Amino acid sequence: MRAVVFLLILFPLAAAADRLAMVGGTLIDGNGGPPLANSVILIEGERITEIGQVGQLDVPDDYEVISTEGMSVLPGLWDMHVHLMINGHADYEHWRREYTDRLEEDVMPASARQLLMAGVTSARDLGGPLEESIAIREAIENGEIPGPTLYVSGPFIQHRPYPGTDHYRWGVDGVDDARDKVRQLAEAGVDVIKLIDQDEMTEAEYKAVVDEAHAHELPVVAHAHRPEEILRGLKAGVDNFEHTGLFTAPEYPKEVIDALRERTAKMNLGPLYWTPTIEGLFNYTYVLENREHLDDPCWQEGMPEDIVEDIRESIRHPDRLPYYQLTPMREPTLKRKFEQLRDTGVVMLVGTDSGIPMSFHCQSTWSELEVWVNHMGMDAMDTIRAATYWPARMMGELEDSGTVEPGKYADIIAVRGDVLRFINILRDVDVVVRRGQQYR
C-alpha cells in the first residue's frame, strides 16, 4: 500500500481517483454508536463500498490509500445556515452596491471553496439571489468549481423587502401573490423555502407560503427573532426555525415554550428542527480581545484582492460595528435560550449564519461546534450528529448522506487527534473527501 501525501489542491479540483481506501483512523460514523478503531473505508467512484478494520478488511492493490492513522474520521460536516453571497464584510449596503454584479463570478465561488476546505461537504444557503444561487449549486455538481453540496432557498420570502434588496428578498402582497412567489421558486429548482417576518404578514399569507411549499414537497425554514414569528410559524407548520432571537430578552416566554412542547409531542408530525446559529454572537467579545481571528488568511482564499482589502477595511474597528452593538447584552442570554430549546424536545441542527460581519466561511462551522460543546454543555457525539446525521435527515438526504456507511456518498473528513475529547481540533481538518474526490 502506498502512503499518500495530503495536499491542498489549489485549482480547480482534486485529482479524481476511481478507488480510494481510508486506512487506520478511528471512525465516528454519525449513527451515535461506539467509534470503530483502526478503520478501513473502501470507496469506489462517488460511494462507499465497504467498511471494516485493519487486519480484517484487505485493501485491494488497485486502491489509492489515504492514511488516517492517529486521526478521527467522520462524515463530512453540514452547515445548515450559510450565506455565500457575503463573506464577513461589515457594511451590507456598501456590499450590495459594489458587489452584486460580482457574486456569481467572484464572491460565491470563494465562499463555497472556503466551506469545503474547512470540512463542510454539504451546506444550506438561506437567502440569496435566485439565478446566482442555482448557478453556483449546479457548477459544484458539474465539477466546475469546488464546494459543498448545496441546498439553496433563493430569495427570502417576507412581507416587504428591505430597501435595495429586491434581488434576494421577495415581498408578498396577498394570498395569490404568496403562492405565486413560492411556485416561481419551486419551478426554478430551489431545495427549501426561507420565510421571515411572518409576524408582519396576514395569517392567510404566511399559511399560503407554507402550504404551497409543502405542496411542492419543499421544507420551510423560518426566522425566530420574535415570539410572534415563532407562534405563527408553528401554527402554519414550519419545519425548521432559525436563530435564538428575542434580542436581549433573558429567555423565551412561557407561551412559546408551551407551544414548542405541544408541537414536539406530536410525534406523528416528525421532528421539529431548530438551528440556533450562536457562534457569531457568542464569540464577539472574544474576537474584540483576540483579533488574530480577523487576520486568518483562510477567509481570503479564492477571493480577489480588491474585495479582500475592502472586507479588511470594513472590520478594522470591530468594536464600532453597528451590527454588534447589542451583542454584549445578548451574549449572556444565549445559554439559557439554548437550554430552553433543548428542553422542549426540538432537534438542534448546526448552522452558523456564516458570512455575517466577521463570520467567515472557513471558521464558522467548527466554531459553532466548539461553542456547543465547551460552552453550551452539549455532548460531543450529539453535536457531531447535529452537523451530520440530523441535517441529512431533515433535508431528506439520509439515504445518501449524513453518515459513513456502505452505499452512501463518500463525504468524509479526517482530523488528527480525538475529536470527541477535543472538538476544537476541527479547526484544522487534515483530509476532505467529497463524493469520492480528495480535496485536502
C-alpha positions as CSV (number, residue, x, y, z in Angstrom):
1,M,0.0,0.0,0.0
2,R,1.2,3.4,-0.9
3,A,1.2,6.4,1.5
4,V,-0.5,9.5,0.2
5,V,0.8,12.9,1.0
6,F,-2.1,15.2,1.9
7,L,-2.2,18.1,-0.5
8,L,-4.5,21.1,-0.7
9,I,-5.5,21.1,-4.3
10,L,-5.5,24.7,-5.3
11,F,-7.2,24.8,-8.7
12,P,-9.7,23.8,-9.7
13,L,-10.5,20.4,-8.2
14,A,-9.0,17.4,-6.5
15,A,-7.5,14.8,-8.7
16,A,-10.1,12.1,-9.2
17,A,-9.3,8.5,-8.2
18,D,-11.6,5.7,-9.1
19,R,-10.8,3.8,-5.9
20,L,-9.7,5.1,-2.5
21,A,-9.1,3.5,0.8
22,M,-9.0,5.5,4.1
23,V,-7.0,3.4,6.5
24,G,-6.1,3.4,10.2
25,G,-8.2,6.1,11.8
26,T,-11.0,5.9,14.5
27,L,-14.3,6.1,12.6
28,I,-17.2,8.1,14.1
29,D,-19.8,7.1,11.6
30,G,-22.6,9.6,12.6
31,N,-25.0,7.0,13.9
32,G,-24.1,7.6,17.5
33,G,-22.6,4.2,18.3
34,P,-19.1,3.4,19.6
35,P,-16.3,4.6,17.4
36,L,-14.5,2.0,15.3
37,A,-10.7,1.9,15.9
38,N,-8.3,1.1,13.1
39,S,-11.0,1.6,10.5
40,V,-10.8,0.8,6.8
41,I,-13.2,2.6,4.4
42,L,-13.2,1.5,0.8
43,I,-14.5,4.0,-1.8
44,E,-15.3,3.3,-5.4
45,G,-16.3,6.2,-7.6
46,E,-18.6,8.5,-5.5
47,R,-19.7,6.0,-3.0
48,I,-18.5,3.9,0.0
49,T,-18.4,0.2,-0.8
50,E,-17.1,-1.5,2.4
51,I,-16.1,-0.6,6.0
52,G,-14.0,-2.8,8.3
53,Q,-10.9,-2.8,10.3
54,V,-7.2,-3.2,9.6
55,G,-6.3,-6.9,9.6
56,Q,-9.9,-7.9,8.8
57,L,-10.7,-6.0,5.6
58,D,-8.0,-6.1,3.0
59,V,-7.3,-3.2,0.7
60,P,-7.0,-4.3,-3.0
61,D,-3.8,-3.4,-4.8
62,D,-5.5,-1.0,-7.2
63,Y,-6.8,1.3,-4.4
64,E,-5.1,4.6,-3.6
65,V,-4.5,4.7,0.1
66,I,-5.1,7.7,2.4
67,S,-3.5,7.0,5.8
68,T,-5.7,8.2,8.6
69,E,-3.5,6.9,11.4
70,G,-3.9,9.0,14.5
71,M,-7.0,10.7,13.2
72,S,-10.7,10.9,13.9
73,V,-12.7,10.0,10.8
74,L,-16.2,11.3,10.5
75,P,-18.9,12.2,8.0
76,G,-18.4,15.5,6.2
77,L,-19.9,18.3,8.1
78,W,-23.2,20.1,7.2
79,D,-23.7,23.8,7.9
80,M,-27.4,24.4,7.8
81,H,-27.3,28.2,7.6
82,V,-24.8,29.9,5.3
83,H,-24.8,33.0,3.1
84,L,-22.5,32.5,0.1
85,M,-23.3,36.0,-1.2
86,I,-21.5,37.7,1.7
87,N,-18.1,37.0,3.4
88,G,-17.6,38.9,6.6
89,H,-18.0,42.5,5.4
90,A,-19.4,44.8,7.9
91,D,-21.4,47.2,5.7
92,Y,-24.3,45.4,3.9
93,E,-25.4,48.5,1.9
94,H,-21.9,49.1,0.6
95,W,-21.5,45.3,-0.2
96,R,-24.8,45.3,-2.2
97,R,-23.8,48.4,-4.1
98,E,-20.3,47.3,-5.0
99,Y,-20.5,43.5,-5.5
100,T,-24.0,42.5,-6.6
101,D,-22.7,42.0,-10.2
102,R,-19.7,40.0,-8.9
103,L,-21.5,37.4,-6.8
104,E,-21.5,34.6,-9.3
105,E,-18.0,35.1,-10.7
106,D,-16.0,36.1,-7.6
107,V,-17.8,36.0,-4.2
108,M,-19.9,32.9,-4.1
109,P,-17.3,30.5,-5.6
110,A,-14.8,31.7,-3.0
111,S,-17.3,31.2,-0.2
112,A,-18.1,27.7,-1.4
113,R,-14.5,26.8,-1.7
114,Q,-13.7,28.0,1.8
115,L,-16.5,26.0,3.3
116,L,-15.3,22.8,1.6
117,M,-11.7,23.2,2.7
118,A,-13.0,23.6,6.2
119,G,-14.6,20.2,6.1
120,V,-18.1,21.3,5.2
121,T,-19.2,18.9,2.4
122,S,-22.9,19.9,2.5
123,A,-24.4,23.4,3.2
124,R,-27.8,25.1,3.1
125,D,-27.7,28.6,1.6
126,L,-30.6,30.5,3.1
127,G,-31.3,33.8,1.3
128,G,-29.6,34.7,-1.9
129,P,-30.3,35.9,-5.5
130,L,-32.1,33.1,-7.3
131,E,-30.2,32.8,-10.6
132,E,-26.8,33.0,-8.9
133,S,-27.7,30.5,-6.2
134,I,-28.9,27.9,-8.7
135,A,-25.9,28.6,-10.9
136,I,-23.3,28.0,-8.1
137,R,-25.1,24.9,-7.0
138,E,-25.0,23.5,-10.5
139,A,-21.4,24.5,-11.1
140,I,-20.4,22.5,-8.0
141,E,-22.5,19.5,-9.0
142,N,-21.0,19.6,-12.5
143,G,-17.4,19.7,-11.2
144,E,-16.7,23.1,-12.5
145,I,-15.8,24.7,-9.1
146,P,-15.0,23.1,-5.7
147,G,-17.6,23.4,-2.9
148,P,-20.0,21.6,-0.7
149,T,-23.2,20.0,-2.0
150,L,-25.5,23.0,-1.8
151,Y,-29.2,23.2,-0.9
152,V,-30.5,26.7,-1.7
153,S,-33.5,28.7,-0.9
154,G,-33.1,31.5,-3.3
155,P,-34.6,34.8,-2.1
156,F,-36.2,35.3,1.3
157,I,-40.0,35.4,1.4
158,Q,-41.2,38.2,3.5
159,H,-44.0,40.9,3.7
160,R,-41.9,43.7,2.3
161,P,-38.3,43.6,1.1
162,Y,-35.8,45.9,2.9
163,P,-34.8,48.9,0.7
164,G,-32.4,47.9,-2.1
165,T,-32.7,44.2,-1.5
166,D,-35.2,43.1,-4.1
167,H,-32.8,40.8,-5.9
168,Y,-32.6,38.5,-3.0
169,R,-35.7,39.3,-0.9
170,W,-39.2,38.8,-2.4
171,G,-42.2,40.5,-0.8
172,V,-45.7,39.1,-0.9
173,D,-49.0,41.0,-1.2
174,G,-51.9,38.8,-0.6
175,V,-52.5,35.0,-0.7
176,D,-52.3,34.7,-4.5
177,D,-49.0,36.5,-4.7
178,A,-47.7,34.4,-1.8
179,R,-48.5,31.2,-3.6
180,D,-47.1,32.5,-6.9
181,K,-43.8,33.5,-5.4
182,V,-43.3,30.1,-3.9
183,R,-44.3,28.4,-7.2
184,Q,-41.7,30.5,-9.0
185,L,-39.0,29.3,-6.6
186,A,-40.1,25.7,-6.8
187,E,-40.2,25.8,-10.6
188,A,-36.7,27.3,-10.6
189,G,-35.5,24.3,-8.6
190,V,-34.8,25.6,-5.1
191,D,-34.4,23.0,-2.3
192,V,-36.1,24.9,0.6
193,I,-38.2,28.0,1.2
194,K,-36.9,30.7,3.6
195,L,-39.7,32.6,5.4
196,I,-39.0,35.7,7.5
197,D,-41.0,38.4,9.2
198,Q,-44.1,36.2,9.1
199,D,-45.4,38.2,12.1
200,E,-45.8,41.1,9.6
201,M,-48.0,39.0,7.2
202,T,-51.6,38.2,7.4
203,E,-52.4,34.8,8.7
204,A,-53.7,33.8,5.2
205,E,-50.4,35.0,3.6
206,Y,-48.0,33.1,5.8
207,K,-50.1,30.0,5.8
208,A,-50.2,30.2,2.0
209,V,-46.4,30.3,1.8
210,V,-46.1,27.2,3.9
211,D,-48.9,25.3,2.3
212,E,-47.7,26.0,-1.2
213,A,-44.1,25.0,-0.3
214,H,-45.3,21.7,1.2
215,A,-47.4,21.1,-1.9
216,H,-44.2,21.2,-3.8
217,E,-42.5,18.9,-1.2
218,L,-40.2,21.7,-0.1
219,P,-39.4,22.2,3.6
220,V,-39.9,25.7,5.1
221,V,-37.4,27.3,7.4
222,A,-38.4,30.5,9.3
223,H,-36.9,33.2,11.4
224,A,-37.4,33.0,15.1
225,H,-36.4,36.5,16.2
226,R,-39.7,37.4,17.9
227,P,-42.2,35.4,19.9
228,E,-45.0,36.0,17.3
229,E,-42.8,34.8,14.5
230,I,-42.4,31.5,16.3
231,L,-46.0,31.2,17.2
232,R,-47.2,31.9,13.7
233,G,-44.6,29.6,12.2
234,L,-45.8,26.8,14.5
235,K,-49.4,27.5,13.5
236,A,-48.5,27.3,9.8
237,G,-46.4,24.1,10.1
238,V,-42.9,25.4,9.6
239,D,-40.3,22.6,9.6
240,N,-37.2,24.4,10.9
241,F,-36.7,27.6,12.9
242,E,-33.5,29.7,12.6
243,H,-31.6,31.7,15.3
244,T,-32.2,32.0,19.0
245,G,-33.7,35.5,18.6
246,L,-35.6,37.7,21.1
247,F,-32.6,40.1,21.2
248,T,-31.8,40.9,24.8
249,A,-34.7,39.1,26.4
250,P,-33.3,36.7,29.1
251,E,-35.4,33.8,28.0
252,Y,-38.3,32.6,25.8
253,P,-41.7,33.4,27.3
254,K,-43.9,30.6,28.6
255,E,-46.4,30.7,25.8
256,V,-43.6,30.0,23.3
257,I,-42.1,27.1,25.3
258,D,-45.6,25.6,25.8
259,A,-46.3,25.8,22.1
260,L,-43.0,24.2,21.3
261,R,-43.6,21.4,23.7
262,E,-47.0,20.8,22.3
263,R,-45.6,20.6,18.8
264,T,-42.7,18.2,19.6
265,A,-45.1,15.9,21.5
266,K,-46.9,15.3,18.2
267,M,-44.5,12.5,17.1
268,N,-46.7,11.7,14.1
269,L,-45.5,15.0,12.5
270,G,-41.9,14.1,12.9
271,P,-39.1,16.2,14.5
272,L,-39.3,20.0,14.8
273,Y,-35.8,21.3,13.9
274,W,-34.1,24.4,15.2
275,T,-30.8,26.0,14.0
276,P,-29.7,28.4,16.8
277,T,-26.7,30.0,14.9
278,I,-25.0,31.3,18.0
279,E,-21.2,31.3,17.4
280,G,-21.1,34.8,15.8
281,L,-22.9,36.4,18.8
282,F,-21.2,34.2,21.5
283,N,-17.7,34.8,20.2
284,Y,-18.0,38.6,19.6
285,T,-16.4,39.8,22.8
286,Y,-13.7,37.2,22.5
287,V,-12.9,38.5,19.0
288,L,-12.6,42.0,20.3
289,E,-9.9,40.8,22.7
290,N,-8.2,38.3,20.3
291,R,-8.2,40.0,16.9
292,E,-5.8,37.5,15.2
293,H,-9.0,35.7,14.2
294,L,-9.6,38.5,11.8
295,D,-6.1,38.1,10.2
296,D,-6.5,34.4,9.4
297,P,-5.7,34.1,5.7
298,C,-8.2,31.3,5.3
299,W,-11.0,33.8,4.6
300,Q,-9.1,35.4,1.8
301,E,-8.6,32.1,-0.1
302,G,-10.0,32.4,-3.7
303,M,-11.2,36.0,-3.1
304,P,-10.0,38.8,-5.4
305,E,-7.5,41.1,-3.7
306,D,-9.6,44.2,-4.0
307,I,-12.5,42.5,-2.2
308,V,-10.2,41.2,0.5
309,E,-8.9,44.7,1.1
310,D,-12.4,46.1,1.3
311,I,-13.5,43.4,3.8
312,R,-10.4,44.0,5.9
313,E,-11.0,47.8,5.9
314,S,-14.7,47.3,6.9
315,I,-13.7,45.4,10.1
316,R,-10.8,47.5,11.1
317,H,-12.7,48.7,14.2
318,P,-14.7,45.6,15.2
319,D,-15.9,47.3,18.4
320,R,-17.7,50.0,16.4
321,L,-19.7,47.8,14.0
322,P,-23.5,48.7,14.2
323,Y,-24.4,45.0,13.6
324,Y,-23.0,44.1,17.0
325,Q,-23.8,47.0,19.3
326,L,-26.4,45.0,21.3
327,T,-24.4,41.8,21.3
328,P,-22.7,42.3,24.7
329,M,-26.2,42.3,26.1
330,R,-27.4,39.4,24.0
331,E,-24.5,37.1,24.7
332,P,-25.4,36.3,28.3
333,T,-28.9,35.2,27.3
334,L,-27.7,32.6,24.7
335,K,-27.1,29.7,27.0
336,R,-30.4,30.0,28.8
337,K,-32.3,30.1,25.4
338,F,-30.2,27.1,24.1
339,E,-31.1,25.1,27.2
340,Q,-34.8,26.0,26.9
341,L,-34.9,24.9,23.3
342,R,-33.3,21.6,24.1
343,D,-35.7,21.0,27.0
344,T,-38.7,21.4,24.6
345,G,-37.6,18.4,22.5
346,V,-36.7,20.2,19.3
347,V,-33.9,18.7,17.3
348,M,-30.9,21.0,17.1
349,L,-29.0,21.5,13.9
350,V,-25.6,23.1,13.4
351,G,-25.8,26.2,11.3
352,T,-23.8,29.4,11.6
353,D,-25.2,32.4,9.6
354,S,-21.8,32.3,8.1
355,G,-20.9,35.4,6.0
356,I,-22.3,37.9,8.5
357,P,-19.8,40.6,9.7
358,M,-16.6,39.0,10.9
359,S,-18.0,35.5,10.5
360,F,-16.0,33.7,7.8
361,H,-16.9,30.6,5.9
362,C,-13.6,28.9,6.8
363,Q,-14.1,29.4,10.5
364,S,-17.7,29.5,11.4
365,T,-18.7,25.8,11.4
366,W,-16.0,24.5,13.7
367,S,-16.6,27.5,15.9
368,E,-20.3,26.6,16.3
369,L,-19.5,23.1,17.3
370,E,-16.9,24.3,19.8
371,V,-19.4,26.7,21.4
372,W,-22.0,23.9,21.7
373,V,-19.6,21.5,23.4
374,N,-17.4,23.8,25.5
375,H,-19.9,26.5,26.5
376,M,-23.5,25.2,26.0
377,G,-22.9,21.8,27.6
378,M,-23.7,19.6,24.6
379,D,-22.2,16.1,24.3
380,A,-19.5,16.0,21.6
381,M,-21.2,13.0,19.9
382,D,-24.6,14.7,19.9
383,T,-23.0,17.8,18.5
384,I,-21.3,15.9,15.7
385,R,-24.6,14.3,14.8
386,A,-26.2,17.7,14.8
387,A,-23.8,18.5,12.0
388,T,-24.1,15.2,10.1
389,Y,-26.9,12.8,10.7
390,W,-29.7,15.2,11.6
391,P,-29.2,17.7,8.8
392,A,-29.2,14.9,6.2
393,R,-32.4,13.6,7.7
394,M,-34.0,17.0,7.8
395,M,-33.3,17.6,4.2
396,G,-34.4,14.1,3.1
397,E,-30.9,13.0,2.2
398,L,-30.2,10.4,4.8
399,E,-30.3,7.6,2.2
400,D,-27.2,9.1,0.6
401,S,-25.5,11.3,3.1
402,G,-25.1,12.2,6.8
403,T,-23.3,9.0,8.0
404,V,-20.4,6.9,6.8
405,E,-21.9,3.7,5.6
406,P,-21.6,1.4,2.6
407,G,-23.8,2.6,-0.3
408,K,-23.7,6.3,0.7
409,Y,-21.8,9.1,-0.9
410,A,-18.1,9.2,0.2
411,D,-18.4,12.6,2.1
412,I,-15.8,12.1,4.7
413,I,-13.3,14.2,6.7
414,A,-10.4,13.3,9.0
415,V,-8.7,15.3,11.6
416,R,-5.6,14.5,13.6
417,G,-6.5,13.7,17.3
418,D,-9.5,12.7,19.3
419,V,-12.4,14.9,18.2
420,L,-14.7,13.5,20.9
421,R,-12.3,14.8,23.5
422,F,-11.1,18.0,21.8
423,I,-13.8,19.2,19.5
424,N,-11.9,22.4,18.5
425,I,-9.3,20.3,16.5
426,L,-11.9,20.6,13.7
427,R,-10.3,24.0,13.1
428,D,-7.6,22.2,11.1
429,V,-9.2,19.4,9.1
430,D,-6.5,17.2,7.5
431,V,-8.5,15.3,5.0
432,V,-11.6,16.3,3.0
433,V,-13.2,13.8,0.6
434,R,-16.5,14.8,-1.1
435,R,-18.3,12.4,-3.4
436,G,-15.2,10.2,-3.6
437,Q,-12.7,13.0,-4.5
438,Q,-10.0,14.1,-2.2
439,Y,-9.7,17.9,-1.9
440,R,-7.4,18.1,1.1
